[in-house]
Amino acid sequence: MAKRSAKASPPKPANVVAQARGKGKPPHSFAHVVWDNAKSLAGALLIYLVIKTFLMEAFRIPSGSMIPTLLVGDWLFVNKAVYGAHIPFTNSNLPGYRVPTRGDVMVFQSPYQADNGDDPTPTLVKRLIGMPGDTLFMRSAVVYVNGIAQRQGFAFANNYRGDSAEYNPDFEWQHTIELKGTRFGSPPAKPTHDNWGPLLIPAGHYFMMGDNRYCSKDSRYWGVVPRENVRGRPMFVYYSYVPGPNPLEPLDPCGGEVSSRPLPPLTNIRWGRIGTRIR
């Protein structure tokens, strides 16, 4: 009799678990592992740069110019998309979802300050006081916008008060946008800290001031801020502590409260300010 031909045995099913675990594959080379890690790191760095440049950035308050709204030692998150993120290396901004409004606290790049050492155009945070087309002046420590007094709240009355008649040569720029012969009265020949204007704010520019008026070097000194200098709006305080004494300015009346504890970033945290929204 003819022998039956042996049937070919069916192929073994693939072990999916073993394949997922990489069994049966040659180990990756060192160069391959380095390349994979480099791609992951580059991807994470790119995401960070996109978020920092166009969406959100952390900002530290180094001075008392915005007391009591912002305190020295506050750390903020700044919304950079709200007014339109600034495009690096250009004078342009992306479209935002709202426009700057009088009363907003804003982060911006300062106009040129010749006396500011190695950083003549620092990034600052102040309050928007004057919009394009507004008429601004100050009399007896009160700011007037289009003839209406803009009085500050009760908490601001506790701030340090300096010399209201102080004159600074930096005020002289104001003569370039002064208004004469208006119902608001004539501008002073020499503007002082609390007596200046009326000024007409040019198109595409903003007049910025600190809430701590006697401790704020602001638009009174270095002029109006171009729209393209706006960088964002602070959202909330994510960390805050009472700073230790400044060895360079131990008697600074504008610095606010000072901690006497060692390592104040860890031992003198302002727990009640964490999560505070900026208004």
C-alpha positions, 0 to 999 in steps of 0.5 A, a space after each residue: 500500500 502507498 504510504 500516506 503523505 505526512 501532513 504539514 503541521 500548522 504554523 504556531 500562532 504568534 505570541 502577541 505578549 512576547 512581541 509586545 515585550 520585545 522578545 525575539 528582537 535584537 537589543 537596541 544599540 546605544 546610539 538608538 537609545 540616545 537618539 530616542 531620549 534626545 527626541 523626547 527631550 527636544 519634544 518636551 523642550 519645544 512644548 515648554 517654549 511654545 507654552 512660555 512664548 505664546 500661552 503662559 509664563 511665570 513672573 516674580 514681583 521684585 518691587 513694591 510699586 503695585 502694593 497692595 494689589 501685588 506684594 514683593 515676593 508674589 509669584 504670578 502666572 501671566 496669560 500671554 494669549 489674552 491680548 495676543 502673544 508677542 511674536 519673538 524678534 518682531 514688533 507684531 502680536 498674534 490676535 488676542 481674544 480681548 483688548 486692553 481695558 482701562 483698569 487692567 493690570 498688565 505685563 509689558 516691556 518698558 520703553 527705553 530707560 537710560 538710567 536702568 543699568 544693564 536692562 534699559 527695557 525691563 519687563 514690568 507690571 503696572 495698571 493701565 490708566 490711560 487709553 488711546 485718545 484719553 486726556 490725563 492729568 494729576 492734581 493733588 495726588 488724584 488722577 483725572 481721566 477725561 475730567 473724571 477723578 479716578 480715586 483709589 480704594 481705602 487700602 491704597 491710603 495706607 501706602 507710603 507717601 513721598 514728596 508730592 512736589 518732587 521734580 524729576 528731569 524724566 518728566 520733561 517728555 510730557 511736554 511732547 503730548 501736553 494739551 494747552 488751552 483746554 477746560 482742564 486747565 494749563 499744564 505746569 511749566 515743570 511737571 511734578 510727581 502729583 501735578 502734571 498734564 493734561 496729556 493726550 494719549 496717542 493712538 496705539 499707546 497706553 499710560 501705565 501707573 503703579 498702585 503704590 504711586 510714590 514708589 512707582 517709576 511708571 509712565 510719568 517718568 519713561 512715557 507711554 507704552 506702545 501696543 506692541 510692548 504688551 506681553 500679557 495679563 497676570 492671572 493669579 498668585 501661585 506662590 508668595 512669601 515674605 522676603 528677607 531684608 534687602 542688604 542694599 536697601 535695608 530702610 526702603 520704605 517701598 518694599 513692604 513687610 520684611 521677614 525676620 525668619 531664616 529661609 523665608 521662602 520656606 518659613 514665611 509663606 503667605 498661604 492666604 495669597 496663594 490662588 489670589 486672582 489679580 484684579 
